[in-house]
Amino acid sequence: MQKPNDYDNTQAQGEYIPVELGGHKLVIKQVTEKTSKTGKPMIVVRFDFAPDDVQPGYFTEQFKNDIRPDKKWPNQAAAYILTEDADGNCNRSFKTFTTCVEHSNTGFTTQWGDNFGAQFKGKKIGGVFGEQMDYYNGREITKRVMRWFVSLDKVATAAIPEKNETQAYKNHMSGYAAGATPAGDGFMNIPAGVDEELPFN
């Protein structure tokens, strides 16, 4: 047998290194404009850890080591940000993102208009990572996710956020069906396509 290509650099199972909690220096790979499932304007920010971060190129390595034929950029390295709040005004998370990019890149000012996302490629920004409880594929998992953006000058002093929970985890702990959301009135909003989970058909 011949030694497989990239054998020496391939990570063996069980050698997974998790994202360190707290502040990280990020480099923006891509910003795209999208529409949310509920029809709201949003951006998707894809990033990686910067060359001068404690875990440089972390998500690029994850992507390269993904052996699935339909591999995608890791979801852990993406932020989904609505641009408007419920009243149609600027969302705080969106303003935080643009402000942090401006503060982290000397001379950069956000430009509005067509091809909005292109201006952010290669720009630096800070991100704070924390633990999050989730319920996925019938099991409880603890993930390490980017919780919010910060300016680069805040990375070193960023506190590790308290653990939070996804809606799927909260529903699981409360006994709701997967994908359901409590309506707040004692009833539950049943997601589409789960007729087989109902006790009456």
N, CA, C and O of each residue as an XYZ file, in Angstrom:
804
protein
N       0.846     -1.177      0.000
C       0.000      0.000      0.000
C       0.891      1.240      0.000
O       1.911      1.291      0.686
N       0.491      2.218     -0.769
C       1.186      3.502     -0.800
C       0.636      4.393      0.310
O      -0.546      4.315      0.646
N       1.485      5.229      0.868
C       1.056      6.169      1.904
C       0.068      7.163      1.281
O       0.398      7.797      0.278
N      -1.137      7.315      1.851
C      -2.132      8.237      1.286
C      -1.640      9.692      1.309
O      -0.848     10.089      2.164
N      -2.133     10.457      0.353
C      -1.812     11.883      0.300
C      -2.200     12.563      1.600
O      -3.257     12.271      2.159
N      -1.371     13.456      2.082
C      -1.611     14.279      3.274
C      -1.770     13.447      4.549
O      -2.361     13.917      5.522
N      -1.242     12.200      4.554
C      -1.360     11.308      5.704
C      -0.806     11.944      6.976
O      -1.437     11.877      8.031
N       0.373     12.563      6.878
C       1.038     13.122      8.059
C       0.273     14.293      8.669
O       0.397     14.553      9.866
N      -0.512     14.999      7.863
C      -1.250     16.163      8.363
C      -2.699     15.856      8.717
O      -3.403     16.723      9.234
N      -3.159     14.627      8.445
C      -4.543     14.260      8.724
C      -4.716     13.955     10.206
O      -3.932     13.219     10.807
N      -5.765     14.543     10.778
C      -6.031     14.366     12.207
C      -6.734     13.025     12.436
O      -7.724     12.725     11.769
N      -6.238     12.228     13.361
C      -6.874     10.955     13.707
C      -8.128     11.215     14.530
O      -8.239     12.248     15.191
N      -9.073     10.277     14.490
C     -10.268     10.417     15.315
C      -9.866     10.493     16.770
O      -8.930      9.821     17.204
N     -10.576     11.311     17.519
C     -10.276     11.466     18.932
C      -9.254     12.552     19.205
O      -8.965     12.852     20.363
N      -8.696     13.152     18.140
C      -7.712     14.215     18.305
C      -8.332     15.594     18.091
O      -7.613     16.570     17.873
N      -9.631     15.678     18.152
C     -10.331     16.940     17.922
C      -9.952     17.965     18.988
O      -9.969     17.662     20.181
N      -9.615     19.163     18.560
C      -9.276     20.255     19.471
C     -10.419     21.262     19.426
O     -10.663     21.854     18.375
N     -11.127     21.475     20.533
C     -12.261     22.406     20.524
C     -11.807     23.864     20.480
O     -10.661     24.187     20.793
N     -12.728     24.725     20.085
C     -12.492     26.166     20.106
C     -12.274     26.589     21.557
O     -13.024     26.180     22.443
N     -11.254     27.402     21.800
C     -11.032     27.930     23.146
C     -12.115     28.957     23.456
O     -12.500     29.746     22.593
N     -12.600     28.941     24.689
C     -13.643     29.875     25.108
C     -13.042     31.258     25.330
O     -11.872     31.394     25.688
N     -13.871     32.288     25.111
C     -13.430     33.667     25.315
C     -13.208     34.383     23.999
O     -13.776     34.005     22.975
N     -12.373     35.426     24.028
C     -12.153     36.272     22.862
C     -11.209     35.671     21.839
O     -10.233     35.005     22.185
N     -11.519     35.920     20.554
C     -10.685     35.478     19.434
C     -10.568     36.600     18.416
O     -11.490     37.395     18.236
N      -9.412     36.652     17.749
C      -9.215     37.566     16.629
C      -9.703     36.844     15.377
O      -9.270     35.729     15.087
N     -10.606     37.485     14.638
C     -11.206     36.872     13.463
C     -10.821     37.630     12.203
O     -10.509     38.820     12.248
N     -10.848     36.923     11.079
C     -10.747     37.557      9.769
C     -12.018     37.160      9.021
O     -12.399     35.990      8.999
N     -12.668     38.149      8.408
C     -13.926     37.909      7.700
C     -13.617     37.305      6.336
O     -12.824     37.850      5.568
N     -14.248     36.177      6.046
C     -14.065     35.492      4.771
C     -15.110     35.929      3.750
O     -14.818     36.043      2.560
N     -16.341     36.175      4.231
C     -17.430     36.500      3.315
C     -18.594     37.087      4.096
O     -18.883     36.663      5.214
N     -19.259     38.068      3.496
C     -20.526     38.581      4.022
C     -21.515     38.556      2.866
O     -21.268     39.153      1.818
N     -22.640     37.861      3.058
C     -23.666     37.797      2.019
C     -24.987     38.314      2.560
O     -25.306     38.143      3.737
N     -25.752     38.953      1.676
C     -27.089     39.424      2.034
C     -28.079     38.313      1.724
O     -28.017     37.698      0.660
N     -28.982     38.058      2.644
C     -29.984     36.995      2.497
C     -31.327     37.491      3.012
O     -31.455     38.616      3.495
N     -32.314     36.630      2.898
C     -33.618     36.864      3.499
C     -33.874     35.713      4.458
O     -33.698     34.550      4.095
N     -34.292     36.031      5.688
C     -34.541     34.987      6.688
C     -35.764     34.163      6.298
O     -36.496     34.525      5.377
N     -35.979     33.057      7.000
C     -37.145     32.205      6.739
C     -38.452     32.958      6.935
O     -39.476     32.594      6.356
N     -38.418     34.014      7.755
C     -39.628     34.808      8.006
C     -39.695     36.041      7.108
O     -40.539     36.913      7.316
N     -38.805     36.120      6.104
C     -38.857     37.204      5.134
C     -38.142     38.487      5.538
O     -38.336     39.526      4.908
N     -37.321     38.429      6.577
C     -36.601     39.623      7.056
C     -35.217     39.702      6.397
O     -34.579     38.674      6.171
N     -34.751     40.933      6.086
C     -33.403     41.066      5.526
C     -32.344     40.728      6.573
O     -32.487     41.063      7.749
N     -31.288     40.062      6.131
C     -30.232     39.650      7.051
C     -28.908     39.546      6.303
O     -28.869     39.579      5.073
N     -27.826     39.422      7.067
C     -26.525     39.113      6.482
C     -25.997     37.836      7.129
O     -26.332     37.511      8.268
N     -25.169     37.126      6.380
C     -24.470     35.957      6.906
C     -22.981     36.289      6.849
O     -22.436     36.559      5.779
N     -22.334     36.267      8.009
C     -20.910     36.581      8.118
C     -20.155     35.275      8.332
O     -20.365     34.586      9.330
N     -19.278     34.938      7.393
C     -18.432     33.750      7.530
C     -17.021     34.229      7.878
O     -16.506     35.178      7.287
N     -16.414     33.553      8.847
C     -15.123     34.017      9.360
C     -14.218     32.847      9.709
O     -14.645     31.692      9.729
N     -12.965     33.167      9.983
C     -12.005     32.201     10.509
C     -11.169     32.928     11.553
O     -11.213     34.155     11.644
N     -10.413     32.177     12.335
C      -9.510     32.800     13.292
C      -8.318     33.373     12.529
O      -7.753     32.714     11.656
N      -7.946     34.597     12.863
C      -6.879     35.327     12.179
C      -5.518     34.668     12.402
O      -5.344     33.909     13.355
N      -4.550     34.957     11.521
C      -3.203     34.383     11.673
C      -2.551     34.684     13.023
O      -1.726     33.902     13.494
N      -2.911     35.810     13.653
C      -2.315     36.157     14.951
C      -3.195     35.772     16.141
O      -2.957     36.226     17.260
N      -4.217     34.931     15.904
C      -5.071     34.426     16.984
C      -4.397     33.210     17.635
O      -3.437     32.662     17.093
N      -4.908     32.795     18.804
C      -4.353     31.621     19.495
C      -4.643     30.313     18.753
O      -3.963     29.312     18.981
N      -5.651     30.310     17.863
C      -5.979     29.122     17.067
C      -6.099     29.519     15.587
O      -7.179     29.399     15.009
N      -5.010     29.986     14.969
C      -5.084     30.500     13.594
C      -5.569     29.452     12.594
O      -5.177     28.287     12.651
N      -6.447     29.903     11.661
C      -6.912     29.028     10.594
C      -7.726     27.834     11.045
O      -7.833     26.854     10.307
N      -8.302     27.887     12.230
C      -9.022     26.758     12.830
C     -10.119     26.215     11.897
O     -10.190     25.009     11.662
N     -10.967     27.102     11.372
C     -12.112     26.648     10.577
C     -11.704     26.250      9.159
O     -12.360     25.411      8.542
N     -10.633     26.841      8.637
C     -10.107     26.412      7.341
C      -9.641     24.964      7.444
O      -9.880     24.166      6.538
N      -8.977     24.627      8.545
C      -8.532     23.246      8.763
C      -9.722     22.301      8.893
O      -9.705     21.199      8.345
N     -10.759     22.731      9.622
C     -11.965     21.898      9.740
C     -12.550     21.624      8.364
O     -12.927     20.495      8.050
N     -12.620     22.673      7.545
C     -13.180     22.539      6.202
C     -12.327     21.593      5.356
O     -12.862     20.726      4.666
N     -11.015     21.756      5.405
C     -10.117     20.895      4.622
C     -10.213     19.440      5.063
O     -10.102     18.539      4.231
N     -10.417     19.191      6.354
C     -10.467     17.825      6.881
C     -11.840     17.176      6.776
O     -11.998     16.006      7.127
N     -12.838     17.923      6.296
C     -14.189     17.389      6.130
C     -14.194     16.476      4.907
O     -13.922     16.926      3.794
N     -14.501     15.204      5.108
C     -14.446     14.245      4.005
C     -15.796     14.026      3.322
O     -15.889     13.228      2.389
N     -16.831     14.715      3.767
C     -18.142     14.561      3.128
C     -18.101     15.140      1.710
O     -17.448     16.159      1.485
N     -18.787     14.510      0.751
C     -18.747     15.012     -0.629
C     -19.399     16.397     -0.781
O     -19.020     17.157     -1.672
N     -20.357     16.726      0.063
C     -21.050     18.020     -0.028
C     -20.620     18.955      1.101
O     -21.447     19.664      1.674
N     -19.317     18.953      1.419
C     -18.847     19.723      2.567
C     -19.125     21.214      2.388
O     -19.131     21.742      1.276
N     -19.352     21.866      3.518
C     -19.649     23.294      3.545
C     -18.792     23.936      4.620
O     -18.241     23.255      5.486
N     -18.685     25.267      4.554
C     -17.957     26.014      5.584
C     -18.622     25.721      6.922
O     -19.851     25.704      6.995
N     -17.852     25.491      7.988
C     -18.451     25.129      9.281
C     -19.473     26.159      9.773
O     -19.214     27.363      9.751
N     -20.615     25.679     10.209
C     -21.660     26.562     10.728
C     -21.186     27.293     11.979
O     -21.673     28.382     12.285
N     -20.248     26.705     12.696
C     -19.678     27.315     13.895
C     -18.904     28.586     13.535
O     -18.632     29.416     14.403
N     -18.549     28.737     12.255
C     -17.786     29.893     11.780
C     -18.658     30.813     10.938
O     -18.190     31.419      9.974
N     -19.929     30.913     11.311
C     -20.862     31.790     10.606
C     -21.775     32.469     11.619
O     -22.175     31.874     12.620
N     -22.091     33.716     11.338
C     -23.032     34.467     12.175
C     -24.170     34.939     11.282
O     -23.936     35.512     10.217
N     -25.396     34.698     11.715
C     -26.595     35.095     10.986
C     -27.191     36.296     11.709
O     -27.628     36.182     12.855
N     -27.210     37.450     11.038
C     -27.598     38.691     11.702
C     -28.732     39.367     10.946
O     -28.573     39.745      9.785
N     -29.879     39.519     11.607
C     -30.973     40.296     11.023
C     -30.542     41.752     10.986
O     -29.912     42.239     11.925
N     -30.881     42.461      9.894
C     -30.487     43.867      9.794
C     -31.527     44.797     10.403
O     -31.226     45.952     10.706
N     -32.753     44.301     10.584
C     -33.827     45.121     11.150
C     -34.446     44.437     12.355
O     -34.470     43.209     12.443
N     -34.951     45.252     13.291
C     -35.670     44.703     14.438
C     -37.146     44.531     14.077
O     -37.528     44.740     12.926
N     -37.966     44.158     15.038
C     -39.392     43.907     14.798
C     -40.133     45.152     14.319
O     -41.172     45.042     13.668
N     -39.606     46.341     14.637
C     -40.245     47.594     14.229
C     -39.719     48.110     12.897
O     -40.144     49.174     12.446
N     -38.802     47.384     12.253
C     -38.245     47.818     10.982
C     -37.068     48.768     11.113
O     -36.603     49.324     10.118
N     -36.584     48.957     12.333
C     -35.414     49.807     12.571
C     -34.150     48.953     12.598
O     -34.220     47.724     12.614
N     -33.010     49.607     12.604
C     -31.724     48.898     12.606
C     -31.599     47.994     13.832
O     -31.833     48.423     14.962
N     -31.229     46.748     13.590
C     -31.020     45.772     14.653
C     -29.694     46.070     15.360
O     -28.693     46.374     14.710
N     -29.694     45.982     16.686
C     -28.475     46.255     17.467
C     -27.316     45.345     17.090
O     -26.171     45.794     17.044
N     -27.591     44.083     16.820
C     -26.522     43.145     16.455
C     -25.858     43.550     15.141
O     -24.644     43.419     14.987
N     -26.658     44.043     14.196
C     -26.115     44.493     12.916
C     -25.239     45.728     13.116
O     -24.141     45.810     12.566
N     -25.724     46.684     13.901
C     -24.945     47.899     14.188
C     -23.659     47.536     14.938
O     -22.605     48.120     14.685
N     -23.748     46.573     15.858
C     -22.553     46.118     16.579
C     -21.524     45.565     15.602
O     -20.339     45.882     15.705
N     -21.968     44.738     14.649
C     -21.054     44.158     13.660
C     -20.340     45.245     12.868
O     -19.111     45.258     12.809
N     -21.094     46.156     12.258
C     -20.463     47.180     11.412
C     -19.546     48.092     12.231
O     -18.469     48.466     11.767
N     -19.970     48.447     13.442
C     -19.156     49.313     14.301
C     -17.854     48.619     14.704
O     -16.791     49.242     14.703
N     -17.935     47.338     15.045
C     -16.730     46.593     15.433
C     -15.751     46.461     14.265
O     -14.538     46.530     14.464
N     -16.269     46.273     13.050
C     -15.387     46.213     11.880
C     -14.699     47.564     11.696
O     -13.494     47.618     11.446
N     -15.457     48.651     11.817
C     -14.883     49.992     11.658
C     -13.809     50.263     12.711
O     -12.751     50.802     12.384
N     -14.061     49.901     13.961
C     -13.092     50.135     15.036
C     -11.859     49.243     14.922
O     -10.791     49.590     15.427
N     -12.001     48.095     14.259
C     -10.907     47.124     14.168
C     -10.024     47.311     12.937
O      -8.967     46.689     12.834
N     -10.447     48.159     12.008
C      -9.718     48.357     10.755
C      -9.553     49.851     10.505
O     -10.482     50.510     10.037
N      -8.393     50.380     10.811
C      -8.113     51.807     10.709
C      -8.484     52.351      9.332
O      -8.061     51.820      8.305
N      -9.282     53.419      9.328
C      -9.667     54.080      8.087
C     -10.869     53.470      7.389
O     -11.349     54.028      6.402
N     -11.369     52.339      7.874
C     -12.512     51.695      7.223
C     -13.811     52.346      7.665
O     -14.029     52.569      8.856
N     -14.677     52.651      6.698
C     -16.016     53.159      6.961
C     -16.991     52.327      6.141
O     -16.748     52.086      4.958
N     -18.072     51.891      6.738
C     -19.077     51.086      6.043
C     -19.671     51.884      4.890
O     -20.091     53.028      5.063
N     -19.701     51.264      3.712
C     -20.286     51.878      2.516
C     -21.608     51.175      2.215
O     -21.671     49.946      2.187
N     -22.651     51.952      1.993
C     -23.982     51.407      1.748
C     -24.237     51.317      0.250
O     -23.719     52.127     -0.518
N     -25.030     50.343     -0.166
C     -25.396     50.214     -1.572
C     -25.214     48.797     -2.078
O     -25.148     47.839     -1.308
N     -25.136     48.693     -3.413
C     -25.003     47.391     -4.063
C     -23.695     46.713     -3.664
O     -22.709     47.378     -3.346
N     -23.700     45.404     -3.687
C     -22.527     44.591     -3.367
C     -21.978     44.927     -1.977
O     -20.766     44.984     -1.769
N     -22.890     45.145     -1.039
C     -22.572     45.576      0.322
C     -21.553     44.668      1.006
O     -20.626     45.158      1.652
N     -21.713     43.360      0.873
C     -20.878     42.415      1.609
C     -19.425     42.368      1.190
O     -18.566     42.022      2.001
N     -19.123     42.710     -0.069
C     -17.757     42.580     -0.593
C     -16.740     43.405      0.191
O     -15.587     42.994      0.318
N     -17.147     44.562      0.721
C     -16.213     45.452      1.423
C     -15.645     44.845      2.708
O     -14.618     45.309      3.205
N     -16.296     43.822      3.247
C     -15.873     43.243      4.525
C     -14.850     42.115      4.377
O     -14.188     41.748      5.348
N     -14.720     41.563      3.168
C     -13.806     40.432      2.959
C     -12.383     40.824      3.351
O     -11.863     41.845      2.901
N     -11.759     39.996      4.199
C     -10.390     40.223      4.635
C     -10.242     41.173      5.812
O      -9.139     41.354      6.328
N     -11.348     41.784      6.245
C     -11.286     42.708      7.386
C     -11.206     41.909      8.678
O     -11.681     40.776      8.758
N     -10.595     42.524      9.692
C     -10.477     41.878     11.002
C     -11.580     42.367     11.933
O     -12.113     43.467     11.783
N     -11.901     41.512     12.896
C     -12.916     41.811     13.906
C     -12.679     40.840     15.065
O     -12.004     39.825     14.889
N     -13.213     41.133     16.218
C     -13.119     40.219     17.345
C     -14.415     39.447     17.526
O     -15.480     39.909     17.116
N     -14.330     38.281     18.132
C     -15.505     37.477     18.439
C     -15.335     36.819     19.795
O     -14.227     36.439     20.172
N     -16.438     36.684     20.533
C     -16.398     36.065     21.858
C     -17.151     34.738     21.794
O     -18.317     34.692     21.400
N     -16.470     33.659     22.187
C     -17.036     32.315     22.128
C     -17.428     31.822     23.515
O     -16.726     32.050     24.500
N     -18.575     31.138     23.563
C     -19.058     30.560     24.804
C     -19.756     29.237     24.530
O     -19.965     28.858     23.378
N     -20.110     28.545     25.596
C     -20.792     27.254     25.459
C     -22.292     27.452     25.303
O     -22.876     28.399     25.830
N     -22.897     26.528     24.563
C     -24.331     26.570     24.320
C     -24.868     25.139     24.344
O     -24.317     24.249     23.697
N     -25.936     24.932     25.086
C     -26.597     23.628     25.129
C     -27.567     23.536     23.955
O     -28.294     24.486     23.664
N     -27.570     22.386     23.286
C     -28.450     22.186     22.143
C     -29.020     20.774     22.208
O     -28.482     19.908     22.898
N     -30.103     20.553     21.488
C     -30.705     19.228     21.360
C     -30.819     18.960     19.872
O     -31.536     19.661     19.159
N     -30.102     17.930     19.401
C     -30.020     17.673     17.969
C     -29.924     16.169     17.734
O     -29.172     15.468     18.412
N     -30.697     15.687     16.763
C     -30.697     14.253     16.422
C     -30.934     13.360     17.634
O     -30.313     12.305     17.764
N     -31.832     13.782     18.518
C     -32.210     12.963     19.660
C     -31.231     12.946     20.810
O     -31.320     12.079     21.679
N     -30.288     13.893     20.841
C     -29.354     13.912     21.969
C     -28.993     15.339     22.375
O     -29.031     16.274     21.576
N     -28.644     15.461     23.650
C     -28.204     16.748     24.193
C     -26.719     16.916     23.888
O     -25.927     15.998     24.100
N     -26.348     18.097     23.390
C     -24.944     18.358     23.093
C     -24.545     19.737     23.619
O     -25.376     20.637     23.738
N     -23.271     19.880     23.926
C     -22.715     21.174     24.310
C     -21.840     21.644     23.166
O     -20.888     20.967     22.778
N     -22.171     22.822     22.624
C     -21.411     23.391     21.509
C     -20.639     24.611     22.002
O     -20.982     25.206     23.023
N     -19.613     24.966     21.277
C     -18.875     26.213     21.530
C     -19.138     27.105     20.330
O     -18.706     26.809     19.216
N     -19.850     28.200     20.565
C     -20.299     29.060     19.476
C     -19.876     30.510     19.697
O     -19.630     30.941     20.823
N     -19.799     31.254     18.583
C     -19.507     32.672     18.665
C     -20.782     33.361     19.150
O     -21.832     33.257     18.516
N     -20.681     34.057     20.268
C     -21.867     34.653     20.877
C     -22.092     36.095     20.436
O     -23.234     36.513     20.247
N     -21.005     36.861     20.270
C     -21.151     38.236     19.791
C     -19.814     38.738     19.281
O     -18.751     38.204     19.601
N     -19.910     39.801     18.464
C     -18.713     40.450     17.935
C     -18.231     41.520     18.901
O     -19.025     42.110     19.634
N     -16.924     41.766     18.897
C     -16.303     42.858     19.648
C     -15.221     43.464     18.752
O     -14.822     42.860     17.756
N     -14.754     44.653     19.110
C     -13.610     45.250     18.423
C     -12.356     44.476     18.814
O     -12.301     43.871     19.884
N     -11.356     44.498     17.945
C     -10.110     43.762     18.216
C      -9.481     44.131     19.547
O      -8.896     43.278     20.213
N      -9.593     45.396     19.943
C      -8.963     45.827     21.194
C      -9.644     45.261     22.434
O      -9.129     45.411     23.542
N     -10.794     44.614     22.264
C     -11.529     44.031     23.396
C     -11.322     42.515     23.515
O     -11.774     41.904     24.483
N     -10.642     41.910     22.536
C     -10.480     40.449     22.501
C      -9.752     39.918     23.737
O     -10.209     38.961     24.361
N      -8.640     40.525     24.086
C      -7.805     40.016     25.180
C      -8.506     40.051     26.530
O      -8.224     39.221     27.395
N      -9.416     41.000     26.722
C     -10.087     41.148     28.018
C     -11.514     40.607     28.015
O     -12.235     40.759     29.001
N     -11.927     39.975     26.912
C     -13.303     39.471     26.816
C     -13.539     38.347     27.822
O     -12.790     37.372     27.871
N     -14.584     38.500     28.616
C     -14.949     37.464     29.592
C     -15.664     36.317     28.878
O     -16.347     36.526     27.875
N     -15.500     35.117     29.399
C     -16.209     33.959     28.856
C     -17.680     34.093     29.239
O     -18.006     34.202     30.421
N     -18.579     34.087     28.237
C     -20.004     34.241     28.549
C     -20.566     33.026     29.289
O     -20.042     31.917     29.187
N     -21.639     33.264     30.031
C     -22.329     32.156     30.696
C     -22.934     31.241     29.644
O     -23.303     31.686     28.557
N     -23.032     29.960     29.976
C     -23.623     28.979     29.071
C     -25.073     29.374     28.784
O     -25.804     29.764     29.694
N     -25.491     29.271     27.514
C     -26.888     29.523     27.186
C     -27.479     28.294     26.492
O     -26.789     27.293     26.295
N     -28.755     28.377     26.124
C     -29.468     27.225     25.576
C     -30.202     27.615     24.304
O     -30.758     28.709     24.208
N     -30.200     26.714     23.326
C     -30.975     26.939     22.110
C     -32.452     26.694     22.413
O     -32.798     26.099     23.433
N     -33.319     27.163     21.510
C     -34.755     26.917     21.679
C     -35.045     25.418     21.611
O     -35.924     24.926     22.319
N     -34.314     24.691     20.765
C     -34.510     23.235     20.667
C     -34.205     22.556     22.000
O     -34.910     21.629     22.400
N     -33.168     23.009     22.682
C     -32.812     22.434     23.984
C     -33.885     22.764     25.020
O     -34.288     21.896     25.794
N     -34.347     24.008     25.036
C     -35.394     24.412     25.988
C     -36.665     23.607     25.756
O     -37.309     23.170     26.710
N     -37.029     23.409     24.481
C     -38.219     22.615     24.162
C     -38.050     21.173     24.634
O     -38.978     20.589     25.193
N     -36.877     20.604     24.411
C     -36.591     19.228     24.838
C     -36.724     19.106     26.357
O     -37.341     18.166     26.857
N     -36.147     20.051     27.078
C     -36.189     20.007     28.539
C     -37.609     20.203     29.071
O     -37.943     19.734     30.160
N     -38.443     20.902     28.290
C     -39.829     21.144     28.708
C     -40.781     20.073     28.201
O     -41.966     20.083     28.536
N     -40.268     19.147     27.391
C     -41.103     18.064     26.891
C     -41.845     18.388     25.609
O     -42.730     17.630     25.212
N     -41.512     19.501     24.941
C     -42.166     19.847     23.677
C     -41.576     19.019     22.547
O     -40.446     18.539     22.641
N     -42.349     18.857     21.478
C     -41.873     18.132     20.300
C     -40.746     18.912     19.633
O     -40.701     20.139     19.720
N     -39.836     18.202     18.969
C     -38.724     18.858     18.272
C     -39.255     19.842     17.248
O     -40.138     19.500     16.461
N     -38.733     21.055     17.244
C     -39.152     22.087     16.298
C     -40.340     22.897     16.751
O     -40.699     23.872     16.091
N     -40.970     22.529     17.864
C     -42.126     23.265     18.368
C     -41.661     24.445     19.206
O     -40.563     24.438     19.762
N     -42.515     25.458     19.286
C     -42.220     26.589     20.168
C     -43.422     26.856     21.047
O     -44.552     26.879     20.559
N     -43.198     27.059     22.332
C     -44.311     27.369     23.215
C     -44.957     28.678     22.784
O     -44.256     29.631     22.446
N     -46.279     28.737     22.792
C     -46.989     29.929     22.347
C     -47.165     30.947     23.465
O     -47.518     32.091     23.181
N     -46.938     30.586     24.712
C     -47.058     31.531     25.812
C     -48.454     31.591     26.398
O     -48.678     32.265     27.404
N     -49.401     30.889     25.775
C     -50.777     30.921     26.265
C     -51.213     29.552     26.769
O     -52.408     29.294     26.914
N     -50.262     28.683     27.035
C     -50.588     27.340     27.492
C     -50.703     26.360     26.344
O     -50.762     25.151     26.566
N     -50.738     26.865     25.113
C     -50.786     26.012     23.935
C     -49.406     25.988     23.297
O     -48.524     26.760     23.675
N     -49.226     25.115     22.347
C     -47.932     24.986     21.704
C     -48.115     25.126     20.207
O     -49.053     24.562     19.643
N     -47.224     25.876     19.547
C     -47.237     25.966     18.096
C     -46.580     24.703     17.555
O     -45.399     24.458     17.804
N     -47.334     23.907     16.821
C     -46.816     22.667     16.259
C     -46.201     22.981     14.897
O     -46.880     23.548     14.041
N     -44.938     22.628     14.675
C     -44.323     22.908     13.379
C     -44.954     22.075     12.279
O     -45.495     20.999     12.533
N     -44.880     22.579     11.055
C     -45.441     21.877      9.908
C     -44.728     20.546      9.709
O     -43.532     20.430      9.974
N     -45.464     19.549      9.243
C     -44.859     18.276      8.891
C     -44.621     17.321     10.036
O     -43.806     16.409      9.895
N     -45.293     17.485     11.166
C     -45.080     16.554     12.273
C     -46.388     15.866     12.670
O     -46.594     15.548     13.842
N     -47.264     15.640     11.700
C     -48.539     14.982     11.987
C     -48.343     13.629     12.652
O     -49.143     13.227     13.497
N     -47.274     12.923     12.271
C     -47.053     11.594     12.839
C     -46.737     11.647     14.321
O     -46.838     10.626     15.002
N     -46.356     12.813     14.847
C     -46.045     12.920     16.264
C     -47.275     13.259     17.100
O     -47.221     13.236     18.330
N     -48.378     13.571     16.431
C     -49.589     13.920     17.161
C     -50.329     12.649     17.567
O     -50.330     11.671     16.820
N     -50.960     12.654     18.743
C     -51.651     11.457     19.214
C     -52.970     11.208     18.487
O     -53.603     10.172     18.693
N     -53.383     12.130     17.653
C     -54.650     11.978     16.930
C     -54.418     12.331     15.469
O     -53.862     13.386     15.163
N     -54.838     11.462     14.575
C     -54.681     11.712     13.128
C     -55.958     11.390     12.413
O     -56.035     11.533     11.192
